[in-house]
């Protein structure tokens, strides 16, 4: 796990696995990166999995405000920028899927593929 400071002013705890095409896994609000604990080992090592704790949960910063959808979208964009990723797959579960969809609507050039459940 590493801490990544974002241009939004938030510091996120980010777990990374594997190498290759980047895939950003977005958990539901109120959950943590642990949502994907059973999925991560099943995915091919040819993928670079990026699994953050979103703001307010887990080991990420817990600011007093900034918990709207637009704030979360801004965090995703800032995270991609901080990691030097031009585009990635977005995979989101529950409200993380809603977040992934909004990122795709607002910034389609940053989304190579989208899966929302």
N, C-alpha and C positions, 0 to 999 in steps of 0.2 A: 504494500500500500504506500502511496505517496500522496502528499498534500499538494494540490495545484491551486495557486492563486489566480483568480479570474479578473478580467477587466471590470466585472460587475461589482467587485469589492468583496466577493465571497471566496472563501477557501473551501474546496471540496476534497474529500478523501476519495482517491481514485485507485481502483485495483485493476491491474492489467495482466493479461494472459496471452501467450502465443505471439506469433508473428504473421504478417501477411495483411490481407485486406481488413481494414478497420471496421469493427462492429461495435456500436455504442448501445449498451443494454440499459434501459430506463425502467426503474421499478415504480410501483404505485406510490402515491403520497402516503406517508406514514410508515412505509416499509423501508428497507435498506438494501444494499447490494446483496445481502444474504438470500434474497428472493431467488437469485440465480445460481445458488450453490450446487443444485443438482444438474443444472443445464450446462454450466461451464465445462465440466470434464467430458461431456458428450460431444462437444463441438470440436471440429477438426483443428489441428494445430496450425493449419494454414491460414487461420484467422487471427487478427489482433483484437482481442476482446477488451473493451474499455467499460468498466463497471463502477460507476461512481455512486457514492451516497449523495443524494440530492440535498440541497440546502435544508437545514432544519432537522436532519435525521442522522443517525449513526455517528460517524466520526467527522462529519462535515460541520462547518460553521452554522450557528443557530442565531441569525440576526433577529432583531426585534420586529422587523417588518420585511415586506418583499416576498410574499408567498402566493402571488397571483400567477396565472398562466403565463402572462408576458414576461414576468421575472424568471420563470423556469425556462422559457424559450431563450431568453437572453443568456442564462447560465449555460445552456447547451451550446449555443453559438460561441460564447467565450471559451468554453472548455475545448471545443474543436480548434479554435484559434491558438489557445495556450499549448495544445499538444501538436500543433503544426499539421493538422489534418485538413486537407482541402475538401474532402467529402467522405462519407461513411455510410454504412448500413445503419439504420435505426431500428431497434427492436424494443417495443414497449409493452408492458402488461398493465391492464386496467387503466388507471389514470395516467400511467406512464405511456400507454398507447395513445391516449388523447394528446399528451405532450408531444410525442413523436409525430403525430399527424399535423399538429400545429406548426412544428418546425418545418415539416415538408411543405406546408402551405405558404409559410412566410419566407422560406429560404430553400426553394426546390433545388438550387444549384449545389447545395451541401449534402443532399441525400441521394446516395447511389441506389439504395433499395429501402423499402419500408415494410415492416411487419408489426401489426398492432393487434393485440388480443385483449 
